Amino acid sequence: YYLEETKQPAGYALLTSRQKFEVTATSYSATGQGIEYTAGSGKDDATKVVNKKITIPQTGGIGTIIFAVAGAVIMGIAVYAYVKNNKDEDQLA
């Protein structure tokens, strides 16, 4: 069987792919309290799962740009110094 999410509550992400699962004679065990379904009862007998939203940290702020630029400048200085040092050694030899 495949589980495919076609709609999601506002603020929640939609599953990007179908989820495969298999039902066999040994993959199910009746433990705990079950749900009795009566066809046509008009009553919602299903178990409702309440998914709580979580707060995740914000990424990619202005600090990221500053560190990227500073790193690029340092690498540029290192390349310049390396090339200049090699040219000076070649001229001495």
C-alpha positions, 0 to 999 in steps of 0.5 A, a space after each residue: 500500500 502507499 500513503 499519499 498526502 493530498 492536502 495539509 493544514 495551513 502552516 504544515 508542509 505537504 509530504 513530497 513523496 508517497 510513503 510505502 507500507 506493507 500489511 501482512 498477516 503478522 504485521 498487525 497486532 490488536 493491543 490496547 483499546 480498539 475503535 469500533 466502526 459502525 457503517 453509516 453512524 455519522 459519527 467520527 470514530 477515527 482517532 485524531 492526532 494533533 500535530 503541534 507546530 514547532 519553531 525552528 531557528 532562522 538561518 541565512 541572516 546578515 551574519 552569514 553574508 559577512 562571514 562569506 565576504 570575509 572568508 573570500 577576502 582572506 582567501 584572495 589575500 592568501 592566493 595573492 601572497 602565494 603567487 607573489 612569493 612564487 614569482 619572487 623565488 623564480 626571479 632569484 633562481 
